[in-house]
């Protein structure tokens, strides 16, 4: 696993986010500033949870967000 978190912004505008599990987060496309801030916060939280509790716990984080959004 990487020692630090890295963000790579990719263009052309194809939306999506992918964390390789190695501390590199790819952000694709053109987004509003607040969307990018939310993505950076969310993926940073994934990284921290993974470092502390492991990859399975980090992956379960998305289920928490889905449940919050559906309520």
N, CA, C and O atoms as CSV, one atom per row, in Angstrom:
chain,resi,resn,atom,element,x,y,z
A,1,UNK,N,N,0.841,-1.176,0.000
A,1,UNK,CA,C,0.000,0.000,0.000
A,1,UNK,C,C,0.889,1.243,0.000
A,1,UNK,O,O,1.990,1.242,0.551
A,2,UNK,N,N,0.399,2.265,-0.611
A,2,UNK,CA,C,1.157,3.512,-0.709
A,2,UNK,C,C,1.319,4.164,0.654
A,2,UNK,O,O,0.511,3.949,1.557
A,3,UNK,N,N,2.341,4.940,0.789
A,3,UNK,CA,C,2.586,5.658,2.037
A,3,UNK,C,C,1.763,6.927,2.134
A,3,UNK,O,O,1.457,7.390,3.233
A,4,UNK,N,N,1.404,7.489,0.996
A,4,UNK,CA,C,0.603,8.702,1.004
A,4,UNK,C,C,-0.489,8.574,-0.043
A,4,UNK,O,O,-0.392,7.764,-0.965
A,5,UNK,N,N,-1.507,9.363,0.105
A,5,UNK,CA,C,-2.629,9.365,-0.813
A,5,UNK,C,C,-2.327,10.295,-1.971
A,5,UNK,O,O,-1.850,11.411,-1.762
A,6,UNK,N,N,-2.597,9.851,-3.189
A,6,UNK,CA,C,-2.349,10.659,-4.380
A,6,UNK,C,C,-3.650,10.812,-5.153
A,6,UNK,O,O,-4.457,9.883,-5.204
A,7,UNK,N,N,-3.857,11.970,-5.751
A,7,UNK,CA,C,-5.019,12.221,-6.595
A,7,UNK,C,C,-4.535,12.522,-8.001
A,7,UNK,O,O,-3.630,13.334,-8.199
A,8,UNK,N,N,-5.151,11.856,-8.984
A,8,UNK,CA,C,-4.804,12.047,-10.390
A,8,UNK,C,C,-6.080,12.470,-11.113
A,8,UNK,O,O,-7.064,11.730,-11.122
A,9,UNK,N,N,-6.065,13.644,-11.712
A,9,UNK,CA,C,-7.225,14.149,-12.443
A,9,UNK,C,C,-7.038,13.838,-13.920
A,9,UNK,O,O,-6.033,14.216,-14.522
A,10,UNK,N,N,-8.013,13.147,-14.499
A,10,UNK,CA,C,-7.941,12.704,-15.890
A,10,UNK,C,C,-9.014,13.397,-16.725
A,10,UNK,O,O,-10.122,13.636,-16.246
A,11,UNK,N,N,-8.692,13.708,-17.930
A,11,UNK,CA,C,-9.636,14.285,-18.869
A,11,UNK,C,C,-9.468,13.543,-20.184
A,11,UNK,O,O,-8.345,13.107,-20.437
A,12,UNK,N,N,-10.417,13.360,-21.015
A,12,UNK,CA,C,-11.625,14.123,-21.298
A,12,UNK,C,C,-12.738,13.843,-20.294
A,12,UNK,O,O,-12.616,12.988,-19.417
A,13,UNK,N,N,-13.823,14.593,-20.453
A,13,UNK,CA,C,-14.897,14.526,-19.451
A,13,UNK,C,C,-15.697,13.229,-19.471
A,13,UNK,O,O,-16.804,13.184,-20.009
A,14,UNK,N,N,-15.144,12.191,-18.893
A,14,UNK,CA,C,-15.860,10.947,-18.659
A,14,UNK,C,C,-15.934,10.798,-17.143
A,14,UNK,O,O,-14.913,10.547,-16.504
A,15,UNK,N,N,-17.101,10.945,-16.565
A,15,UNK,CA,C,-17.231,10.983,-15.108
A,15,UNK,C,C,-16.925,9.632,-14.482
A,15,UNK,O,O,-17.242,8.591,-15.057
A,16,UNK,N,N,-16.327,9.646,-13.341
A,16,UNK,CA,C,-16.064,8.440,-12.592
A,16,UNK,C,C,-14.917,8.617,-11.630
A,16,UNK,O,O,-14.097,9.524,-11.777
A,17,UNK,N,N,-14.866,7.746,-10.645
A,17,UNK,CA,C,-13.808,7.773,-9.645
A,17,UNK,C,C,-13.377,6.337,-9.419
A,17,UNK,O,O,-14.220,5.442,-9.357
A,18,UNK,N,N,-12.094,6.105,-9.297
A,18,UNK,CA,C,-11.601,4.757,-9.080
A,18,UNK,C,C,-10.413,4.797,-8.149
A,18,UNK,O,O,-9.430,5.484,-8.425
A,19,UNK,N,N,-10.490,4.066,-7.046
A,19,UNK,CA,C,-9.363,3.956,-6.119
A,19,UNK,C,C,-8.749,2.588,-6.323
A,19,UNK,O,O,-9.415,1.576,-6.107
A,20,UNK,N,N,-7.506,2.537,-6.730
A,20,UNK,CA,C,-6.851,1.273,-7.037
A,20,UNK,C,C,-6.525,0.455,-5.802
A,20,UNK,O,O,-6.118,-0.701,-5.924
A,21,UNK,N,N,-6.693,1.026,-4.613
A,21,UNK,CA,C,-6.304,0.321,-3.405
A,21,UNK,C,C,-4.848,0.560,-3.047
A,21,UNK,O,O,-4.365,0.084,-2.020
A,22,UNK,N,N,-4.161,1.289,-3.887
A,22,UNK,CA,C,-2.754,1.588,-3.641
A,22,UNK,C,C,-2.552,3.040,-3.238
A,22,UNK,O,O,-1.434,3.554,-3.277
A,23,UNK,N,N,-3.644,3.699,-2.849
A,23,UNK,CA,C,-3.530,5.085,-2.426
A,23,UNK,C,C,-3.565,6.074,-3.566
A,23,UNK,O,O,-3.206,7.239,-3.393
A,24,UNK,N,N,-4.003,5.615,-4.755
A,24,UNK,CA,C,-4.133,6.519,-5.894
A,24,UNK,C,C,-5.612,6.611,-6.254
A,24,UNK,O,O,-6.261,5.597,-6.511
A,25,UNK,N,N,-6.128,7.808,-6.268
A,25,UNK,CA,C,-7.520,8.041,-6.620
A,25,UNK,C,C,-7.550,8.779,-7.952
A,25,UNK,O,O,-6.963,9.851,-8.095
A,26,UNK,N,N,-8.237,8.197,-8.917
A,26,UNK,CA,C,-8.378,8.829,-10.232
A,26,UNK,C,C,-9.727,9.515,-10.298
A,26,UNK,O,O,-10.748,8.902,-9.986
A,27,UNK,N,N,-9.749,10.762,-10.693
A,27,UNK,CA,C,-10.987,11.525,-10.843
A,27,UNK,C,C,-11.088,11.889,-12.314
A,27,UNK,O,O,-10.251,12.616,-12.848
A,28,UNK,N,N,-12.134,11.369,-12.964
A,28,UNK,CA,C,-12.305,11.551,-14.400
A,28,UNK,C,C,-13.350,12.611,-14.670
A,28,UNK,O,O,-14.396,12.647,-14.022
A,29,UNK,N,N,-13.069,13.458,-15.615
A,29,UNK,CA,C,-14.078,14.368,-16.120
A,29,UNK,C,C,-14.098,15.736,-15.488
A,29,UNK,O,O,-13.307,16.073,-14.607
A,30,UNK,N,N,-15.043,16.504,-15.984
A,30,UNK,CA,C,-15.248,17.866,-15.513
A,30,UNK,C,C,-16.412,17.862,-14.529
A,30,UNK,O,O,-17.513,17.420,-14.858
A,31,UNK,N,N,-16.164,18.352,-13.332
A,31,UNK,CA,C,-17.185,18.379,-12.301
A,31,UNK,C,C,-17.182,19.745,-11.633
A,31,UNK,O,O,-16.239,20.527,-11.757
A,32,UNK,N,N,-18.263,20.000,-10.925
A,32,UNK,CA,C,-18.305,21.227,-10.143
A,32,UNK,C,C,-17.355,21.100,-8.956
A,32,UNK,O,O,-17.036,19.996,-8.514
A,33,UNK,N,N,-16.915,22.233,-8.457
A,33,UNK,CA,C,-15.963,22.260,-7.343
A,33,UNK,C,C,-16.464,21.463,-6.144
A,33,UNK,O,O,-15.695,20.728,-5.524
A,34,UNK,N,N,-17.742,21.602,-5.814
A,34,UNK,CA,C,-18.270,20.882,-4.649
A,34,UNK,C,C,-18.281,19.383,-4.879
A,34,UNK,O,O,-18.070,18.621,-3.936
A,35,UNK,N,N,-18.522,18.935,-6.117
A,35,UNK,CA,C,-18.479,17.504,-6.422
A,35,UNK,C,C,-17.073,16.957,-6.217
A,35,UNK,O,O,-16.895,15.876,-5.656
A,36,UNK,N,N,-16.087,17.701,-6.669
A,36,UNK,CA,C,-14.701,17.262,-6.516
A,36,UNK,C,C,-14.323,17.213,-5.039
A,36,UNK,O,O,-13.647,16.281,-4.605
A,37,UNK,N,N,-14.750,18.202,-4.268
A,37,UNK,CA,C,-14.474,18.207,-2.824
A,37,UNK,C,C,-15.104,16.993,-2.152
A,37,UNK,O,O,-14.476,16.359,-1.304
A,38,UNK,N,N,-16.342,16.664,-2.524
A,38,UNK,CA,C,-17.016,15.496,-1.949
A,38,UNK,C,C,-16.279,14.207,-2.299
A,38,UNK,O,O,-16.126,13.326,-1.453
A,39,UNK,N,N,-15.826,14.099,-3.540
A,39,UNK,CA,C,-15.099,12.907,-3.971
A,39,UNK,C,C,-13.778,12.777,-3.215
A,39,UNK,O,O,-13.426,11.692,-2.754
A,40,UNK,N,N,-13.060,13.874,-3.091
A,40,UNK,CA,C,-11.788,13.847,-2.367
A,40,UNK,C,C,-12.016,13.444,-0.911
A,40,UNK,O,O,-11.267,12.629,-0.373
A,41,UNK,N,N,-13.030,14.001,-0.276
A,41,UNK,CA,C,-13.338,13.654,1.120
A,41,UNK,C,C,-13.705,12.182,1.245
A,41,UNK,O,O,-13.211,11.487,2.133
A,42,UNK,N,N,-14.571,11.709,0.356
A,42,UNK,CA,C,-15.038,10.329,0.405
A,42,UNK,C,C,-13.884,9.342,0.190
A,42,UNK,O,O,-13.743,8.380,0.946
A,43,UNK,N,N,-13.072,9.574,-0.822
A,43,UNK,CA,C,-11.976,8.659,-1.114
A,43,UNK,C,C,-10.876,8.735,-0.052
A,43,UNK,O,O,-10.218,7.733,0.227
A,44,UNK,N,N,-10.672,9.903,0.536
A,44,UNK,CA,C,-9.713,10.021,1.638
A,44,UNK,C,C,-10.199,9.216,2.834
A,44,UNK,O,O,-9.404,8.553,3.500
A,45,UNK,N,N,-11.493,9.268,3.112
A,45,UNK,CA,C,-12.063,8.462,4.197
A,45,UNK,C,C,-11.867,6.975,3.916
A,45,UNK,O,O,-11.515,6.219,4.821
A,46,UNK,N,N,-12.092,6.544,2.665
A,46,UNK,CA,C,-11.818,5.150,2.295
A,46,UNK,C,C,-10.380,4.775,2.627
A,46,UNK,O,O,-10.120,3.721,3.207
A,47,UNK,N,N,-9.460,5.639,2.257
A,47,UNK,CA,C,-8.037,5.373,2.467
A,47,UNK,C,C,-7.711,5.241,3.958
A,47,UNK,O,O,-6.991,4.328,4.363
A,48,UNK,N,N,-8.239,6.147,4.758
A,48,UNK,CA,C,-7.967,6.120,6.203
A,48,UNK,C,C,-8.565,4.869,6.839
A,48,UNK,O,O,-7.908,4.205,7.640
A,49,UNK,N,N,-9.814,4.545,6.483
A,49,UNK,CA,C,-10.449,3.346,7.032
A,49,UNK,C,C,-9.657,2.105,6.622
A,49,UNK,O,O,-9.470,1.195,7.429
A,50,UNK,N,N,-9.196,2.065,5.383
A,50,UNK,CA,C,-8.420,0.919,4.917
A,50,UNK,C,C,-7.125,0.774,5.696
A,50,UNK,O,O,-6.735,-0.339,6.050
A,51,UNK,N,N,-6.456,1.886,5.966
A,51,UNK,CA,C,-5.201,1.837,6.731
A,51,UNK,C,C,-5.433,1.351,8.160
A,51,UNK,O,O,-4.601,0.639,8.723
A,52,UNK,N,N,-6.576,1.743,8.746
A,52,UNK,CA,C,-6.844,1.414,10.139
A,52,UNK,C,C,-7.507,0.049,10.294
A,52,UNK,O,O,-7.103,-0.744,11.144
A,53,UNK,N,N,-8.536,-0.232,9.468
A,53,UNK,CA,C,-9.362,-1.415,9.683
A,53,UNK,C,C,-9.310,-2.438,8.548
A,53,UNK,O,O,-9.906,-3.509,8.663
A,54,UNK,N,N,-8.619,-2.135,7.470
A,54,UNK,CA,C,-8.495,-3.088,6.375
A,54,UNK,C,C,-9.410,-2.783,5.201
A,54,UNK,O,O,-10.302,-1.938,5.270
A,55,UNK,N,N,-9.147,-3.518,4.107
A,55,UNK,CA,C,-9.847,-3.265,2.854
A,55,UNK,C,C,-11.333,-3.600,2.937
A,55,UNK,O,O,-12.154,-2.862,2.393
A,56,UNK,N,N,-11.698,-4.693,3.603
A,56,UNK,CA,C,-13.117,-5.067,3.711
A,56,UNK,C,C,-13.922,-3.979,4.400
A,56,UNK,O,O,-15.026,-3.650,3.965
A,57,UNK,N,N,-13.377,-3.421,5.469
A,57,UNK,CA,C,-14.072,-2.344,6.183
A,57,UNK,C,C,-14.200,-1.117,5.296
A,57,UNK,O,O,-15.229,-0.442,5.310
A,58,UNK,N,N,-13.168,-0.827,4.528
A,58,UNK,CA,C,-13.201,0.324,3.629
A,58,UNK,C,C,-14.269,0.158,2.557
A,58,UNK,O,O,-14.973,1.114,2.230
A,59,UNK,N,N,-14.394,-1.049,2.008
A,59,UNK,CA,C,-15.398,-1.299,0.982
A,59,UNK,C,C,-16.821,-1.199,1.541
A,59,UNK,O,O,-17.738,-0.802,0.822
A,60,UNK,N,N,-17.010,-1.550,2.804
A,60,UNK,CA,C,-18.330,-1.450,3.432
A,60,UNK,C,C,-18.763,-0.001,3.628
A,60,UNK,O,O,-19.947,0.274,3.827
A,61,UNK,N,N,-17.820,0.913,3.573
A,61,UNK,CA,C,-18.135,2.331,3.719
A,61,UNK,C,C,-19.152,2.790,2.674
A,61,UNK,O,O,-20.011,3.618,2.976
A,62,UNK,N,N,-19.068,2.269,1.465
A,62,UNK,CA,C,-20.018,2.651,0.420
A,62,UNK,C,C,-21.442,2.223,0.771
A,62,UNK,O,O,-22.401,2.908,0.413
A,63,UNK,N,N,-21.584,1.113,1.458
A,63,UNK,CA,C,-22.923,0.670,1.881
A,63,UNK,C,C,-23.531,1.640,2.888
A,63,UNK,O,O,-24.742,1.865,2.882
A,64,UNK,N,N,-22.707,2.209,3.740
A,64,UNK,CA,C,-23.194,3.204,4.711
A,64,UNK,C,C,-23.731,4.425,3.968
A,64,UNK,O,O,-24.802,4.935,4.296
A,65,UNK,N,N,-22.984,4.891,2.965
A,65,UNK,CA,C,-23.430,6.044,2.188
A,65,UNK,C,C,-24.739,5.749,1.457
A,65,UNK,O,O,-25.630,6.598,1.415
A,66,UNK,N,N,-24.862,4.534,0.873
A,66,UNK,CA,C,-26.097,4.165,0.177
A,66,UNK,C,C,-27.277,4.182,1.138
A,66,UNK,O,O,-28.359,4.650,0.784
A,67,UNK,N,N,-27.076,3.672,2.360
A,67,UNK,CA,C,-28.155,3.620,3.331
A,67,UNK,C,C,-28.560,5.034,3.761
A,67,UNK,O,O,-29.749,5.324,3.894
A,68,UNK,N,N,-27.582,5.904,3.976
A,68,UNK,CA,C,-27.878,7.289,4.368
A,68,UNK,C,C,-28.656,7.998,3.267
A,68,UNK,O,O,-29.617,8.716,3.547
A,69,UNK,N,N,-28.245,7.801,2.021
A,69,UNK,CA,C,-28.915,8.469,0.905
A,69,UNK,C,C,-30.319,7.936,0.667
A,69,UNK,O,O,-31.187,8.674,0.200
A,70,UNK,N,N,-30.559,6.663,0.980
A,70,UNK,CA,C,-31.884,6.093,0.723
A,70,UNK,C,C,-32.884,6.415,1.827
A,70,UNK,O,O,-34.090,6.297,1.611
A,71,UNK,N,N,-32.417,6.813,2.991
A,71,UNK,CA,C,-33.340,7.121,4.119
A,71,UNK,C,C,-33.926,8.506,3.997
A,71,UNK,O,O,-34.711,8.922,4.848
